[in-house]
Amino acid sequence: MTLANHLKTITARIEAACQAAQRDPKEIKLLLATKTQPVETIQAAIDLGYGLIGENRAQEVTDKFPLIHPASIAIMPYEQHFIGHLQTNKVKAIFPYVQCIQSVDRPSLAEKLHDECIKHATTREIFIQVNVSKEESKQGIDPHHLFDFLETFTNLPSLKIRGLMTIGLNADDEMAVRDGYRLLRSLRDEALLKGLLPPLATELSMGMSHDLEWAILEGATLIRVGSAVFGARPPL
Ligand SMILES: *Cc1c(COP(=O)(O)O)cnc(C)c1O
């Protein structure tokens, strides 16, 4: 199958999931997780009209994002996101190339990003990454510490929070995976009610190739899809 066909298949899956969830497909943004893909493939997806892309390694951001042609993207909303674990010493390198950092999960990283914004007299959009699956290896702030963490953002006004992000449990157990996604949604709702999230910070970035339907049923507004569009990745 071609890239265009894979993208159509994903769009159909999103539409079917929205129908099942009685949601409007317009509520769901599709981010293409482009790790390991060459610039030409990323450019091809953008030229097909898919302008929301994310990388999870700093090196791939600085290698590839500068090579994407603005000419082909002028006609559509185009956003470059960072979606992986971010070391504070890599902030400076990726900063010019990303409008949104989805993986803000600790005060030291938030402060570093804020400092970089101040230095350049600009702002950045962020998501707060939460670890809802209780797996030791996963990045993200512990749900019990989320509300304290959110309070620190009153002192970091150049970071504009769009919502919460999580990497779901990597399992076939539908109920266990959906429990995690439901937890993220309820944390968002409670934080909004308490005024810990700004009123417009309603987004939920959750769901990947294998479980986007479950994430949409639980309220995802942004799904991050890689292998279902680009094919299986070679083992690193
Ligand atoms: C790679 C990646 C995805 C996409 O995963 P697939 O299973 O390939 O769809 C989503 N989120 C993050 C943070 C990733 O690194």
Ligand as a Chemical Component Dictionary entry (heavy atoms), coordinates in Angstrom:
data_LIG
# 
_chem_comp.id                   LIG 
_chem_comp.type                 NON-POLYMER 
_chem_comp.pdbx_formal_charge   0 
_chem_comp.three_letter_code    LIG 
# 
loop_
_chem_comp_atom.comp_id 
_chem_comp_atom.atom_id 
_chem_comp_atom.alt_atom_id 
_chem_comp_atom.type_symbol 
_chem_comp_atom.charge 
_chem_comp_atom.model_Cartn_x 
_chem_comp_atom.model_Cartn_y 
_chem_comp_atom.model_Cartn_z 
_chem_comp_atom.pdbx_ordinal 
LIG C1 C1 C 0 6.520 6.447 18.121 1  
LIG C2 C2 C 0 5.583 7.174 19.012 2  
LIG C3 C3 C 0 4.201 7.140 18.777 3  
LIG C4 C4 C 0 3.574 6.348 17.648 4  
LIG O1 O1 O 0 3.671 4.988 17.912 5  
LIG P1 P1 P 0 3.116 3.909 16.839 6  
LIG O2 O2 O 0 2.871 2.704 17.655 7  
LIG O3 O3 O 0 4.192 3.752 15.831 8  
LIG O4 O4 O 0 1.874 4.478 16.265 9  
LIG C5 C5 C 0 3.392 7.870 19.630 10 
LIG N1 N1 N 0 3.889 8.571 20.671 11 
LIG C6 C6 C 0 5.205 8.637 20.929 12 
LIG C7 C7 C 0 5.683 9.425 22.073 13 
LIG C8 C8 C 0 6.095 7.936 20.107 14 
LIG O5 O5 O 0 7.416 7.988 20.369 15 
# 
loop_
_chem_comp_bond.comp_id 
_chem_comp_bond.atom_id_1 
_chem_comp_bond.atom_id_2 
_chem_comp_bond.value_order 
_chem_comp_bond.pdbx_ordinal 
LIG C1 C2 SING 1  
LIG C2 C3 SING 2  
LIG C2 C8 DOUB 3  
LIG C3 C4 SING 4  
LIG C3 C5 DOUB 5  
LIG C4 O1 SING 6  
LIG O1 P1 SING 7  
LIG P1 O2 DOUB 8  
LIG P1 O3 SING 9  
LIG P1 O4 SING 10 
LIG C5 N1 SING 11 
LIG N1 C6 DOUB 12 
LIG C6 C7 SING 13 
LIG C6 C8 SING 14 
LIG C8 O5 SING 15 
# 
